[in-house]
């Protein structure tokens, strides 16, 4: 078995050398924040492109600040560490990166005032997260965490129990994924993805005020729709029933990428297959992830020297 490496506290070390105590606050209370990043392999160029590194690490720093887990490594430090890690693991396939900032203090109590903050990044091969090209989803009875419970803009490890419960419920009911509603009965997002609808010639997505994570892929989808497809994009609240009558519905996210939803709560969406808007955005998205669109070249960081 090939030896795996991780980035840990500013260095590339063997994964087996990193230990987390059973007493760690990260393990006991979920006191951590994280990111999900992809690096896309282009077989034609024999090159790996780490995607949107700066944006992801800026958000990681913001998440850490929000929960009082500031750390000293800069965004540039993390970008260079990521490149070094991908090289150390000789990643030559599309790869998922998981940076985690966590409270590693060992004392009892879910407090966030300790200074024992650690940073680790690991890698994992990952092709298609969704597992299928088109999804049937259901609205979960679990509600999305609100801003005065646990900040939705923060990718907190503890918050993903909320996502796990929603996904468990809907998958046991026969759906592929969950959709959250807010306490105000507005559509929020999936268990780990942002959501879009196309209706009456507009692309619509819930606003930050509806407790969404302000997704990096979400921002890119809106930009592609406006600048490349000439569509009007609107951030506004969406009702549950509006999903049913939309022409198209689709998810966006680092792991999910751009994936069409063809049924919601057993109601067919549009033709029951991927719509034209989703198809065009998905094509634009995948071309730029491997550096084929020079307009978005700054989004792709090549890992291997040529």
Helices and strands as residue ranges (DSSP letters): E 5-8, E 11-14, G 15-17, H 25-29, E 32-34, E 37-42, E 47-51, H 53-66, H 75-88, E 95-103, E 117-125, E 134-143, G 157-159, H 160-172, E 177-181, E 187-190, E 194-199, E 202-205, G 208-210, H 216-227, E 232-235, H 240-244, E 248-253, E 257-264, E 267-268, H 276-289, G 294-299, E 300-302
